[in-house]
Amino acid sequence: MIDTVVIATDGSESVERAVAIAVDLANRFDATVHALYVVDTDEVDSSPETLQTELHTALERTGDEAVAKVRERTGRQVITAVREGNPTAEITDYAREHDADVVAMGTRGRHGEHRFLIGSVAERLVRTCPVPVLTVRQLS
């Protein structure tokens, strides 16, 4: 039985198919849907100091837009959250806190890691998350 589906989104086009499949899964089981975006603080901290505040604000805005996009793709209520930290750790913590039955995400993120079969966050999440992770490959 699936009661809670967490969709980890980064707002990229590659996550759209994952959203569609996760929402379909949630509809089939009448599960609660959560949309989560994580502002990667390592990315902010590694940028030039003069740009950190601006980058952080831009990533928060991207996060708000990303979870709103998930909400728009479904006819059901979606609980949204934007967190800060290490994406893998934050997604795992969120899944545990909300007793998720599955975490859904795309295999390639904003950085378009074309040389890899699966993105680094997705790979780390599959390896470490105690909750099942559904990775969805973008077609073409």
N, C-alpha and C positions, 0 to 999 in steps of 0.2 A: 504494500500500500504506500502510496506517495501522498503525503499531506503538505509538504513545503518544498517549493522549488526556488532556489536562489539563482538568479541570472547575473553572472559577473560580466559587466560591460565596460568597454573602454571608449564607446562612442564611434568606433570605426565601422566601416562598411562590412568588414569581415565578420562582425558579430551578428549581423541581421539574420542570417540563416539560423544561427544558434537561438536567437530570440524566438523565431517562428516555431522551431521544434520544441523548445522548452515550454512555450505557451500552449502548444498543442498537447504536450504531455500533461501540463497542469489542468487543462480543460478536461481531458479524459478521466482524470482522477479527482476533479473538483478540488485541486490543491491551491493553497495560498501561494502567490507569486511575490517574490522579493526581487528588486533590481538594485544592484550594488555597483558603485564606481569607487575606485580607490585612487586618490591623488598620491602618486609615487613620490614620497618625500626625498628619496635618494636622487631622483631626477632633478628635483628642485635644488637640493643641496649641492649637486655637482655642477650647476650652472653658474655663470659669473655672478658674483655677489650683487652687482648693480641690477641684475635682471631677476633675481629670486622672487621678490614680491610680485612683480608683474607676471612671472611664469606661474606662481602659485595661484594667483587670482584667475588667470586664464584656464588653468587645469580645473579649478573649482567650477568655473562656468561650463567647461566641457562636461564635467561630471553631472551637473544639473541638467544639461541638455541631453546627455546620454540616458539617464534614468527616465527622463520625461519621454524620450523616444520609445523606450520599452513600454511605458504606460500607454502611449498612443497606439501601440501595435496590438493591444488586447482589449476586449470588451469587458474585462473584469478589473477588480480593484488590484492595484499593485502597490506594495509597500516599497518605498524608495529610501535609499541611504547613500550618502557620499561620505567616505572616510578618508583618513590620511595615514600614510605609513608604507610599509612594505606590502605590495599587492598580494603576494602569496599568503603572508601571515594574516593580513586583514580579512581576506576572503575566508580563510580557514576559521578564524575567530568568529566571524559573522555567522558562518554556517553552524558552528557549534552553539553559539548563543541563541540561535533561532531554531534549533533542533531540525535543521534541514535534512531532507531525505536525499536530495541530489543538488549538485552545483552544475550549472550549464554555462558553457563559454565557447567562444570561437577558438580556433587553433592558431590564428595569427592576429596580432594586435595592431595598435596604431603605428608601430614602427615597421610593419610590413616585412617581417623577417622571412623573405622569400627563399633564402638559402637553407632554411630549416623546414622540416616537415611539420613541426609543431613549435609554437612560440615558447619562449623561456618561462613566462608565467604559467601558461597552461601545463608545460612539462613538469615544473616544480609542484604545481597543485596536484597533478595526477599522482606524483610520487609521494607526496606528504600528507595530503588531506585525508582525514579519517572518514569523510563523507564521500560517497561515490561521485565521480566527476564525469559529466557527459561533455565530451569535446566534439564540436561540430565543425567540419571542414567547409570552407567556403567553396562553392562550385565556381570554376573558371576564374 
